[in-house]
Amino acid sequence: MESSLEFSGSLSRSRTFKVLLIGDSGVGKTCLTHRLSAAEFPRRAEATIGVDFRERTVDVDGEKIKLQLWDTAGQERFRKSMVQHYYRNVHAVLFIYDVSSPASFNGLSCWVEECRQHSLGHDIPRFLIGNKSDLRSQSRRDLQVSQERALSFARANNLMFFETSAMFPPERRSEGRRRELQEDEVEDIVSALGKKLKRQRNTGNVLACSGSFKVSYRRTPEKEVWTCC
Ligand SMILES: Nc1nc2c(ncn2[C@@H]2O[C@H](COP(=O)(O)OP(=O)(O)OP(=O)(O)O)[C@@H](O)[C@H]2O)c(=O)[nH]1
């Protein structure tokens, strides 16, 4: 499939960090990117074609840090011409899976491997985020990814682990339900990211953009489940 990449927007110099969201198609990368950047859930989420990005500025101990969140495509056919752009000058990676989909969790090792193949440094902060925690139910535990399993994967791969919901973040739910599930608030992820990045040495000034990339394809995307391997 032929594609072309076009950028429209403005460029400026500031302390900006590129944060990559990767994971299987349908795990909620686009919705999470919206929550992380603007605390809102998109009314309609369509398969990401190529890349989309949003920004969020956080105050970390008096310093303003700009997070440039790269919402990547989960479907192979929409990402293959973009992969080299994704991994250039990355400062942090968020590995996303869906807690109600063990297949999306199993796919994580492929995403970790893709990072390795693109020579991502070991000093780059990496986060593991289980999304859709609102879909957890007490009765169908066998069909869900347990927090113990996720924690063990996080430890083995040196990832910081969070579990949340882009659709119904815990901060918007009742106290009882929050205690029961041990979820993290979306803002916990933002502040952990900000703190980790502030400590990074390889930051300097990177070129910050505000705008969007347009990737043109001939066909209209259909939402479908796609996994990395
Ligand atoms: N219940 C629930 N549904 C969610 C949540 N986050 C996303 N979704 C739904 O999951 C579907 C896929 O969400 P997307 O954000 O498009 O997934 P994606 O990972 O960006 O998918 P690709 O662009 O194909 O890689 C949509 O129907 C969302 O409404 C969540 O926290 N809870």
The ligand as a Gaussian input file, in Angstrom:
#p B3LYP/6-31G(d) Opt

LIG

0 1
 N      -14.218000      -0.407000      28.230000
 C      -13.190000       0.301000      27.764000
 N      -13.057000       0.482000      26.426000
 C      -11.995000       1.217000      25.993000
 C      -11.044000       1.785000      26.883000
 N      -10.115000       2.419000      26.140000
 C      -10.468000       2.261000      24.851000
 N      -11.598000       1.546000      24.746000
 C      -12.304000       1.146000      23.520000
 O      -11.462000       0.250000      22.806000
 C      -11.611000       0.454000      21.389000
 C      -10.236000       0.682000      20.750000
 O       -9.684000       1.887000      21.260000
 P       -8.514000       2.653000      20.507000
 O       -8.044000       3.745000      21.413000
 O       -8.908000       3.036000      19.132000
 O       -7.413000       1.492000      20.379000
 P       -5.960000       1.607000      19.700000
 O       -5.036000       0.796000      20.547000
 O       -5.582000       3.020000      19.492000
 O       -6.188000       0.869000      18.299000
 P       -5.302000       1.039000      16.927000
 O       -5.397000       2.457000      16.504000
 O       -5.938000       0.093000      15.951000
 O       -3.899000       0.623000      17.254000
 C      -12.579000       1.634000      21.218000
 O      -13.857000       1.112000      20.948000
 C      -12.563000       2.333000      22.581000
 O      -13.788000       2.977000      22.889000
 C      -11.225000       1.571000      28.287000
 O      -10.479000       2.017000      29.140000
 N      -12.301000       0.828000      28.657000

